Amino acid sequence: MTMTIPANAPAPAGAETISLYEAIGGQAAVAAAVDVFYRWVLADPELSLFFPGGVGARHRAYLATFLGEALGGPRRYRGPGTAAAHRGLGITDVHFDRVAAHLAASLDELAVPRHLADRIVGIVAGLRSAVVTA
């Protein structure tokens, strides 16, 4: 799936402001981004160690719902808290930066316009203190 939005498309006069979730294409686009993201993460020898059994459907669904809500989507995340889910994993700032780079690469691969991708990565960057545990 490719998410395409003209990078410099002006909003029509009187148009409502749409959420970042809607701007990238909604649930289907978020699910595609999660799949591409995990392909990048699992191919990274430093990060794949955190997922020795791979990433199952439940984990992917958690991330898709979590990310969708963070981007203004309608579904509410009901899974484990971010800090609790990452506690004890020994995640460093270097790991976090690698994950952020893979997220950016995933969004780029899906043709998300840079200005939207930067906003998404910025939202995720706000989770650093809850995820970095080492």
DAVEN-V546168 format. One record per backbone hydrogen bond with DSSP energy under -1.0 kcal/mol. NH is the residue of the N-H (numbers start at 1). CO is the residue of the C=O. If there is no record, write none. Layout:
[[NH	CO] [NH	CO]]
This chain:
[[3	110] [9	6] [15	12] [21	71] [23	19] [24	20] [26	21] [30	26] [31	27] [32	28] [33	29] [34	30] [35	31] [36	32] [37	33] [38	34] [39	35] [40	36] [41	37] [42	38] [43	39] [44	41] [48	44] [50	47] [51	48] [54	51] [60	56] [61	57] [62	58] [63	59] [64	60] [65	61] [66	62] [67	63] [68	64] [69	65] [70	66] [71	67] [72	69] [73	68] [85	81] [86	82] [87	83] [89	86] [96	92] [97	93] [98	94] [99	95] [100	96] [101	97] [102	98] [103	99] [104	100] [105	101] [106	102] [107	103] [108	104] [109	105] [110	106] [111	108] [112	107] [116	113] [117	113] [118	114] [119	115] [120	116] [121	117] [122	118] [123	119] [124	120] [125	121] [127	124] [128	125] [130	127] [131	127] [132	128] [133	91] [134	91]]
